[in-house]
Structures are given as structure tokens and as C-alpha cells.
Amino acid sequence: MKVRTRFAPSPTGYLHIGGARTALFSWLYARKHGGKFILRVEDTDVARSTTESIQAILDGMEWLGLTWDEGPFFQSQRFDEYRKFAAELLEKGLVYKCWCTPAELEARREAAMKEGRPPRYDGRCRDRKDNPDAPYALRFKVPSGVTSFKDEIKGVISFENSEIEDLIILRSDGTPTYNFCVVVDDATMDITHVIRGDDHINNTPKQMLLYKALGHELPVFAHLPMILGSDKTRLSKRHGATSVMAYKEMGYLPHALINYLARLGWSHGDQEIFSIEELIEKFSLDSVGTSSGVFNPEKLLWLNQHYIKSSKPEEISKLVLPFLKEYGIDASTDTRLPEIVKTLQERARTIKEMADASLFYFKEEVEYDPKAAEKFLVAENAQLFEGLKTRLSTLASFGHDEIAAAFNALLEEKEIKLGKLAQPVRVALTGGTVSPGIFETIAAMGKELAIKRLDAALARMQGA
């Protein structure tokens, strides 16, 4: 059997974390088995579907690297296909015309609820022999019996068919309904494995009955437990960002989010860090847990920092450019950027944090922290700065080791410890008392700017 999985989002908003995990698991399963991954946009809800949402979903998938093999297919472009299959079922007597109006149906539902009865359709049009000249919907005749299936994650699940109402497959205005579209699409696209959230479990028996009515083989079903927030309630905005692209905007790496989502409900021993290749190799539905995963922003942040630290500076340099641009800084041609990134990789948890921490490298004039400047940029340090400036100016090579040697020569001459010199210089170059290692910082900054910053600090000291 050639494995074919699909991801079928509704374009009524952004690609959210739960949807991204569903897409990831479907994608991994297809890649693991050498199959195909299909992207289908379920946009039959014309009133709520927007082109902006469609683009947001596509952007999110592409950013995560979840490339699809076929599609995207759009349900709104397949209405003729759904109507054709609906007509076939009507001809076979497996669906029937229902002339009940929406107002009548609503009134009956309200009455049933008041009487404590399930608000299901009572089937009154099922055996009607007349054929009124009025708009009608098509309803599927749910057979008696029990519908059971073996879920690859949750085990055997059974439903009494008596609990399932005769569902509408085609509305009176000719538009198809969700469950019918899903079945026609999955059947005609030869989907072998339906991997989706467990909020769809109640739809499964209806869809199974429709599959059988259409004469198509059932796919394998695997329903993923939902993702919860830290308070064990359904994940929502109060638990942090739920949009995939929001994480891009906050400076997360796509691989970090992929790694985190993979481990949110799936495990392979105690391993936490996975390359894409390892995820494909090791992924299996057998290892997906049956309980809901709890979204932990701190764990995601830890993973993101890991990937920032382990990435090549040249790769991170490309990612930091848009964040710098938000500050009006165009560093696209700045040859110092990889070295600047290297000085910040150990500390930065996000690319945005890195951009924020790097600003002192790019500004024409440094902004001093008032308390730091008052304490360190004082007249008694001017002689030290003069000595350092002279030594740095004469360096033929402006690397870490050469800068360290210049510092050490001055320290030895003045018989002082590194802190006595390094901290005032740090304030002069960065504006504050916290920065990457002083030698790395100076090397990344470059001779021209470093000397300029020392001159500015000296002018302040001597004018004080």
C-alpha cells in the first residue's frame, strides 16, 4: 500500500500550533513510509474563509518546511464533484430529499431539548412519497447497527448508529456539507491514513458510513490528543502565542518549533533533540501518547536557544537581518555580521533578542547607561584608555588573540587586573556593563568603530 496522508485546514484564521502539529505528524508519517503528503484547503465555509487566511496557512507550512507533494486543493473548486456523488447516492436510495426548513428544524430541536430528548433530526422525510415543488436538502440514511473502528492511537472506538442522526450531505442551496466533502475528497484522493485531532472523533462514524455508501475502502484513522495550556485547559491566546507565524515574528527558528511540536505527544526514549532526518526515521504512530500534551513555552525557548547556539553564524546572520531592519539598520552588506552573531549566540534565546542585544554594534554613537558611565567613565581611567587606544591602533591584525595580547601588555605595565580595565572599556564600547567577552566584542566591532568609541569616552572623561 502506497501511504498517502493529508492536512486539511479550514482557512478561517492563521495556522495554529495544534494544526501545525497535525500537519507535522501527517508529513512525518508520509516521509517515513516513502509516501505522499497532500495539502487540501477546506474552504466550503465561504462566509468565514479568506484569502488572507489561506496565505497565512501556506506561509506557515512553508516556513516550517512542511512541503506538500500534491495540492493545495480547494474544496470550493470541487462543488461539481460533490454534487455528482450526492446524485449517485440519491439514485441508489442511500440518501433522501428533506423539505424541512431551517426554522422548522430549529423549532423541533428546541422542543426536544425542553423535553429532555436528544435534539436529533426525527427522520420525518425519510419515507415521504410526495415530491413537493420546494427547495430540499439531501440527507444520508444512517443504517441501524454499530459502527466501530480501531484508532491507531486510542484503540477500538464504537458508536451506536441510533445515536447518529440522518446527516445532511447537500444543503437546499446546493452547497455540500463538511462530512460529505471530507469523505469524497479522501476517497477520490486515495488517502490511506487520516491523522487529525481528536475533536474529529465524533465525525468518524458518520464518515465511515459515507465511505461504505460510496463503495470506497476505509482509511486508517489516528486521532491526536489535543494540546493543552499550562493550566490544563484548551490551548488559547492566554497561554501565549498560538499562531505559527507569531513565533517567526518573535525570533524562533522553524526547526526549534518542529522539534518541540514533534515531542508534544510523541516520544522516542528520553531523546529531546532531533534532526529532521531523525524525526522521519524514528516517527511512528505507536509512540504517540493517548493523553493531551501540555504546551510549555519555556521548553520551546530552551530548544530555540539550543538551535541558535548550534547553528552556523552565517545562517543566523540571514535570519537576524529583518529584525535589525525594524530598527532602521541595513546590515545586509556589513561584513562584520557573522562575527557579531558569533559573540551573541551563547546568550540569545531568540533571534529578536539577538537583534536587540546587537544594536550597540551598529549605532553611530553609543548610549551610555547613566550609572555605568558615572562609575567607570571617570578622569582617573583616561590614561588607561589612552594606552589601550595606542596599542589597538597599531595592531596589524585585529583578532581576538591580538586584542587580548594588547590588553595583557597594558595590564602588566600598569600592574592591574583585567577587571580594572575591561569594565570601563565595556561601558565605553557598548554603553552598559553587560556584553559578550570583551576581546570578542572588540574584534567583532572592528578597529575603526572601537577606536571611535574609545575617543568618545576619552572626550567625556577629559571634559569631566
C-alpha positions as CSV (number, residue, x, y, z in Angstrom):
1,M,0.0,0.0,0.0
2,K,1.4,3.4,-1.0
3,V,0.9,5.7,2.0
4,R,-0.9,8.9,1.3
5,T,-1.6,11.4,4.2
6,R,-3.2,14.8,4.1
7,F,-3.5,18.0,6.1
8,A,-6.8,19.8,5.5
9,P,-7.0,23.1,7.4
10,S,-10.0,25.5,7.3
11,P,-8.9,29.0,6.2
12,T,-10.8,30.9,8.8
13,G,-7.6,32.2,10.6
14,Y,-3.9,31.6,10.9
15,L,-2.1,28.2,11.1
16,H,-2.2,27.5,14.8
17,I,0.0,25.3,16.9
18,G,-2.4,22.4,17.1
19,G,-2.9,22.4,13.3
20,A,0.8,22.6,12.7
21,R,1.4,19.5,14.9
22,T,-1.3,17.6,13.0
23,A,0.4,18.6,9.7
24,L,3.8,17.6,11.1
25,F,2.7,14.2,12.2
26,S,1.0,13.6,8.8
27,W,4.0,14.8,7.0
28,L,6.4,12.7,9.1
29,Y,4.3,9.5,8.6
30,A,4.3,10.0,4.8
31,R,8.0,10.7,4.6
32,K,8.8,7.8,6.9
33,H,7.0,5.4,4.6
34,G,8.0,6.9,1.3
35,G,4.5,8.1,0.6
36,K,2.8,11.4,-0.4
37,F,1.7,14.3,1.7
38,I,-1.3,16.2,0.3
39,L,-2.4,19.7,1.3
40,R,-6.2,20.4,1.0
41,V,-7.9,23.6,2.0
42,E,-11.4,23.1,3.3
43,D,-12.9,26.4,2.3
44,T,-16.5,25.5,1.9
45,D,-17.5,28.0,4.6
46,V,-17.4,30.9,2.1
47,A,-18.5,33.4,4.7
48,R,-15.5,32.7,7.0
49,S,-12.8,31.7,4.6
50,T,-10.5,34.4,3.4
51,T,-7.6,34.7,1.0
52,E,-5.5,36.2,3.9
53,S,-6.1,33.1,6.0
54,I,-5.2,30.8,3.1
55,Q,-2.0,32.7,2.5
56,A,-1.2,32.6,6.3
57,I,-1.6,28.8,6.3
58,L,0.6,28.4,3.2
59,D,3.2,30.7,4.7
60,G,3.2,28.8,8.0
61,M,3.6,25.5,6.2
62,E,6.5,26.8,4.1
63,W,8.3,28.4,7.0
64,L,8.2,25.1,8.9
65,G,9.4,23.2,5.9
66,L,6.4,21.0,5.6
67,T,6.4,20.7,1.9
68,W,3.5,19.1,0.2
69,D,3.6,16.7,-2.8
70,E,0.2,17.5,-4.2
71,G,-2.1,20.5,-3.8
72,P,-3.1,22.7,-2.4
73,F,-6.6,21.5,-3.5
74,F,-9.5,23.8,-2.6
75,Q,-12.9,22.3,-1.8
76,S,-14.6,25.5,-3.1
77,Q,-13.4,24.4,-6.6
78,R,-14.8,20.9,-6.3
79,F,-18.5,21.5,-5.7
80,D,-19.5,19.8,-9.0
81,E,-17.6,16.7,-7.8
82,Y,-19.6,16.6,-4.5
83,R,-22.9,17.1,-6.3
84,K,-22.1,14.3,-8.7
85,F,-21.5,11.8,-5.8
86,A,-24.6,13.1,-4.0
87,A,-26.7,12.4,-7.0
88,E,-25.3,8.9,-7.3
89,L,-26.3,8.2,-3.7
90,L,-29.8,9.6,-4.3
91,E,-30.2,7.3,-7.3
92,K,-29.1,4.3,-5.2
93,G,-31.7,5.2,-2.5
94,L,-29.0,5.8,0.1
95,V,-29.9,9.4,0.6
96,Y,-33.4,11.1,0.6
97,K,-34.9,14.5,0.0
98,C,-35.7,16.5,3.1
99,W,-38.0,19.5,2.7
100,C,-37.8,20.6,6.3
101,T,-37.0,24.3,6.6
102,P,-34.3,25.6,8.9
103,A,-37.0,27.3,11.0
104,E,-38.9,24.0,11.4
105,L,-35.7,22.1,12.3
106,E,-34.7,24.7,14.9
107,A,-38.2,24.7,16.5
108,R,-38.1,20.8,16.8
109,R,-34.6,20.9,18.3
110,E,-35.7,23.4,20.9
111,A,-38.8,21.3,21.7
112,A,-36.7,18.2,22.0
113,M,-34.3,19.9,24.4
114,K,-37.1,21.1,26.6
115,E,-38.5,17.6,26.8
116,G,-35.1,16.2,27.6
117,R,-34.7,14.3,24.3
118,P,-31.6,14.4,22.1
119,P,-32.0,17.3,19.6
120,R,-31.6,14.9,16.6
121,Y,-33.5,15.0,13.3
122,D,-36.5,12.8,13.7
123,G,-36.4,11.3,10.1
124,R,-39.9,12.5,9.1
125,C,-38.9,13.0,5.5
126,R,-37.2,9.6,5.2
127,D,-40.2,7.8,3.9
128,R,-42.2,10.6,2.3
129,K,-43.8,9.6,-1.0
130,D,-44.8,13.1,-2.2
131,N,-42.4,15.3,-4.0
132,P,-43.3,19.0,-3.2
133,D,-42.1,21.7,-5.5
134,A,-40.0,23.3,-2.9
135,P,-36.3,23.5,-2.0
136,Y,-34.9,20.4,-0.4
137,A,-31.7,19.1,1.2
138,L,-30.3,15.7,0.7
139,R,-30.0,13.6,3.9
140,F,-28.0,10.4,4.3
141,K,-29.9,7.3,5.6
142,V,-28.0,6.2,8.6
143,P,-28.4,2.4,8.8
144,S,-29.1,0.6,12.1
145,G,-26.3,-1.2,13.9
146,V,-23.0,-0.3,15.4
147,T,-20.0,1.5,13.8
148,S,-16.6,0.5,15.2
149,F,-13.1,1.3,14.2
150,K,-9.6,0.7,15.5
151,D,-7.9,4.0,16.1
152,E,-4.1,3.8,15.7
153,I,-3.7,5.9,18.9
154,K,-6.8,5.4,21.0
155,G,-7.6,1.8,20.2
156,V,-11.1,0.4,19.4
157,I,-13.9,3.0,19.4
158,S,-17.6,2.1,18.9
159,F,-20.7,4.2,18.2
160,E,-24.3,3.1,18.2
161,N,-25.8,4.2,14.9
162,S,-29.0,5.1,16.6
163,E,-27.1,8.0,18.2
164,I,-26.3,9.4,14.8
165,E,-28.9,11.5,13.0
166,D,-29.6,11.3,9.3
167,L,-27.0,13.9,8.3
168,I,-27.4,16.4,5.5
169,I,-24.8,16.0,2.7
170,L,-26.2,18.6,0.4
171,R,-28.0,21.7,1.6
172,S,-31.1,23.1,0.0
173,D,-29.0,25.8,-1.7
174,G,-26.8,23.1,-3.3
175,T,-23.7,23.5,-1.1
176,P,-22.2,20.4,0.3
177,T,-21.6,19.8,4.0
178,Y,-18.3,19.2,5.8
179,N,-18.5,15.5,6.5
180,F,-19.6,14.7,2.9
181,C,-16.8,16.8,1.3
182,V,-14.2,15.2,3.6
183,V,-15.2,11.7,2.6
184,V,-15.4,12.4,-1.2
185,D,-12.0,14.2,-1.0
186,D,-10.3,11.5,1.0
187,A,-11.8,8.7,-1.2
188,T,-11.0,10.3,-4.5
189,M,-7.5,11.4,-3.4
190,D,-6.8,7.9,-2.2
191,I,-5.9,9.0,1.3
192,T,-4.7,5.9,3.2
193,H,-4.2,7.4,6.7
194,V,-6.3,10.2,8.2
195,I,-4.2,11.7,11.0
196,R,-6.1,14.5,12.8
197,G,-7.1,16.0,16.1
198,D,-9.3,14.0,18.4
199,D,-12.0,16.7,18.2
200,H,-12.9,14.9,15.0
201,I,-13.7,11.5,16.6
202,N,-17.4,12.1,16.6
203,N,-17.3,12.8,12.9
204,T,-15.6,9.5,12.2
205,P,-18.6,7.1,12.3
206,K,-20.6,9.4,10.0
207,Q,-17.7,9.5,7.6
208,M,-17.2,5.7,7.8
209,L,-20.8,5.2,6.8
210,L,-20.5,7.5,3.9
211,Y,-17.3,5.7,2.8
212,K,-19.2,2.4,2.7
213,A,-22.2,4.0,0.9
214,L,-19.8,5.3,-1.8
215,G,-18.1,1.9,-2.1
216,H,-14.7,3.1,-1.0
217,E,-12.2,1.3,1.3
218,L,-11.8,2.9,4.7
219,P,-8.6,4.7,5.5
220,V,-6.6,4.1,8.7
221,F,-7.7,6.6,11.4
222,A,-5.4,8.2,14.0
223,H,-6.7,10.9,16.3
224,L,-4.2,13.0,18.1
225,P,-5.0,14.2,21.7
226,M,-5.4,18.0,21.9
227,I,-2.7,20.4,23.1
228,L,-3.4,22.0,26.5
229,G,-2.2,25.2,28.1
230,S,-0.2,25.2,31.3
231,D,-3.4,25.2,33.3
232,K,-4.6,22.0,31.6
233,T,-7.3,23.8,29.7
234,R,-7.5,24.0,25.9
235,L,-4.6,26.0,24.4
236,S,-5.6,29.5,23.7
237,K,-4.0,33.0,23.4
238,R,-3.9,33.4,27.2
239,H,-1.2,30.7,27.3
240,G,0.9,32.6,24.8
241,A,1.0,32.8,21.0
242,T,-0.9,30.1,19.2
243,S,-0.1,31.3,15.7
244,V,2.8,29.6,14.0
245,M,3.9,32.8,12.2
246,A,3.8,34.7,15.5
247,Y,6.8,32.5,16.6
248,K,8.7,33.5,13.4
249,E,8.0,37.2,14.3
250,M,9.3,36.6,17.8
251,G,12.5,35.2,16.5
252,Y,12.1,31.4,16.8
253,L,13.7,29.0,14.4
254,P,11.4,26.8,12.4
255,H,13.4,23.7,13.4
256,A,13.1,24.5,17.0
257,L,9.3,24.7,16.7
258,I,9.2,21.5,14.6
259,N,11.3,19.7,17.2
260,Y,9.1,20.9,20.0
261,L,5.8,20.0,18.3
262,A,7.2,16.5,17.5
263,R,7.9,15.9,21.2
264,L,4.5,17.3,22.2
265,G,2.6,14.0,22.3
266,W,5.3,11.7,20.7
267,S,8.5,10.3,22.2
268,H,11.5,8.2,21.4
269,G,13.0,7.2,24.6
270,D,14.5,10.1,26.5
271,Q,15.8,11.9,23.4
272,E,14.9,15.5,23.2
273,I,16.8,16.9,20.3
274,F,16.1,15.6,16.8
275,S,17.2,16.5,13.4
276,I,14.6,16.4,10.6
277,E,16.2,13.2,9.3
278,E,16.0,11.6,12.8
279,L,12.3,12.6,13.2
280,I,11.5,10.9,9.8
281,E,13.4,7.8,10.7
282,K,12.1,7.3,14.2
283,F,8.5,8.6,13.9
284,S,5.7,6.1,14.4
285,L,2.0,6.3,15.5
286,D,2.7,3.6,18.0
287,S,4.8,6.1,20.0
288,V,2.1,8.8,20.1
289,G,0.7,9.2,23.6
290,T,-3.0,8.9,24.4
291,S,-3.1,11.8,26.8
292,S,-3.1,15.5,25.9
293,G,0.3,17.3,25.6
294,V,0.8,20.4,27.8
295,F,2.4,23.4,25.9
296,N,5.4,24.6,27.8
297,P,6.8,28.0,26.4
298,E,10.0,27.7,28.5
299,K,10.8,24.3,27.0
300,L,10.3,25.7,23.5
301,L,12.5,28.7,24.4
302,W,15.2,26.3,25.6
303,L,15.1,24.4,22.4
304,N,15.2,27.6,20.4
305,Q,18.4,28.7,22.3
306,H,19.9,25.3,21.6
307,Y,19.4,25.6,17.9
308,I,20.7,29.2,17.8
309,K,23.8,28.1,19.6
310,S,24.4,25.2,17.3
311,S,23.7,26.9,14.0
312,K,26.4,28.4,11.8
313,P,26.8,32.2,12.3
314,E,26.3,32.7,8.6
315,E,22.9,31.1,8.8
316,I,21.8,33.1,11.8
317,S,23.1,36.3,10.1
318,K,20.5,35.9,7.4
319,L,17.7,35.5,10.0
320,V,18.7,38.5,12.1
321,L,18.6,40.9,9.1
322,P,14.8,41.5,9.1
323,F,14.9,42.2,12.9
324,L,17.6,44.7,12.5
325,K,15.7,46.3,9.7
326,E,12.9,47.1,12.1
327,Y,15.3,49.3,13.9
328,G,16.3,51.0,10.6
329,I,19.6,49.1,10.3
330,D,20.5,47.6,7.0
331,A,23.3,45.2,7.8
332,S,23.0,43.2,4.5
333,T,26.4,44.3,3.3
334,D,28.1,44.5,6.7
335,T,30.9,42.0,6.6
336,R,31.2,42.1,10.4
337,L,27.8,40.5,10.9
338,P,28.8,36.8,11.2
339,E,31.4,37.7,13.9
340,I,28.8,39.9,15.7
341,V,26.4,37.0,15.6
342,K,29.1,34.7,17.0
343,T,29.5,36.9,20.1
344,L,25.8,36.7,20.9
345,Q,24.9,33.1,20.1
346,E,25.6,31.7,23.6
347,R,23.2,34.1,25.3
348,A,20.4,34.8,22.8
349,R,17.3,32.8,23.2
350,T,15.6,34.2,20.2
351,I,16.7,36.0,17.0
352,K,14.8,39.0,18.2
353,E,16.8,39.0,21.5
354,M,20.0,38.8,19.5
355,A,19.0,41.7,17.3
356,D,18.2,43.8,20.4
357,A,21.5,42.9,22.0
358,S,23.5,43.7,18.9
359,L,22.3,47.3,18.4
360,F,25.4,48.8,20.0
361,Y,27.5,47.3,17.2
362,F,25.7,49.4,14.6
363,K,24.8,52.7,16.1
364,E,26.9,55.7,15.2
365,E,27.1,56.8,18.9
366,V,26.8,54.6,21.9
367,E,24.1,55.4,24.5
368,Y,25.6,55.1,28.0
369,D,23.8,53.8,31.0
370,P,23.9,56.8,33.3
371,K,25.0,54.9,36.4
372,A,27.6,52.9,34.5
373,A,29.1,56.0,32.9
374,E,29.2,57.8,36.2
375,K,31.1,54.9,37.8
376,F,33.5,53.9,35.0
377,L,34.0,56.8,32.6
378,V,35.9,58.9,35.0
379,A,39.1,61.0,34.7
380,E,41.3,58.5,36.5
381,N,40.7,56.0,33.7
382,A,41.7,58.3,30.9
383,Q,45.4,57.3,31.0
384,L,44.4,53.6,30.7
385,F,42.2,54.4,27.7
386,E,45.0,56.3,26.0
387,G,47.4,53.4,26.5
388,L,44.8,50.9,25.2
389,K,43.9,53.1,22.2
390,T,47.6,53.4,21.2
391,R,48.1,49.6,21.4
392,L,44.9,48.7,19.5
393,S,45.6,51.3,16.8
394,T,49.0,49.7,15.9
395,L,47.6,46.2,15.6
396,A,48.1,44.8,12.1
397,S,45.6,42.0,12.7
398,F,42.5,42.9,14.7
399,G,41.6,39.4,16.0
400,H,40.8,38.0,19.5
401,D,44.3,36.9,20.3
402,E,46.0,40.1,19.2
403,I,43.5,42.2,21.2
404,A,44.0,40.0,24.2
405,A,47.7,40.5,23.9
406,A,47.3,44.3,23.7
407,F,45.2,44.2,26.9
408,N,47.7,42.0,28.7
409,A,50.6,44.1,27.9
410,L,48.9,47.2,29.3
411,L,47.8,45.3,32.4
412,E,51.3,44.1,33.0
413,E,52.7,47.6,32.5
414,K,50.2,49.2,34.9
415,E,50.2,46.3,37.3
416,I,46.4,46.0,37.4
417,K,43.9,43.2,36.9
418,L,41.7,42.7,33.8
419,G,38.5,43.9,35.6
420,K,40.0,47.3,36.3
421,L,40.4,47.9,32.5
422,A,37.8,45.6,30.9
423,Q,34.7,47.0,32.6
424,P,35.3,50.7,31.8
425,V,36.1,49.7,28.2
426,R,32.9,47.6,28.1
427,V,30.9,50.7,29.1
428,A,32.7,52.9,26.6
429,L,32.1,50.4,23.7
430,T,28.6,49.1,24.5
431,G,27.1,51.7,26.8
432,G,26.5,49.2,29.6
433,T,28.2,46.7,32.0
434,V,27.0,43.5,30.3
435,S,28.2,42.3,27.0
436,P,29.8,39.3,25.4
437,G,33.5,38.7,26.2
438,I,35.4,42.0,25.8
439,F,38.0,40.6,23.4
440,E,35.3,39.0,21.1
441,T,33.3,42.2,21.3
442,I,36.1,44.5,20.2
443,A,37.1,42.1,17.4
444,A,33.6,41.9,16.1
445,M,33.1,45.6,16.4
446,G,36.2,46.3,14.2
447,K,39.1,48.6,14.7
448,E,37.6,51.8,13.3
449,L,34.4,51.8,15.5
450,A,36.3,50.6,18.6
451,I,38.8,53.4,18.3
452,K,36.0,55.9,17.7
453,R,34.1,54.7,20.8
454,L,37.3,55.0,22.9
455,D,37.8,58.5,21.6
456,A,34.3,59.5,22.6
457,A,34.7,58.0,26.1
458,L,38.1,59.9,26.4
459,A,36.4,63.2,25.5
460,R,33.8,62.6,28.1
461,M,36.5,61.7,30.8
462,Q,38.7,64.6,30.0
463,G,35.8,67.0,29.8
464,A,34.5,65.8,33.2
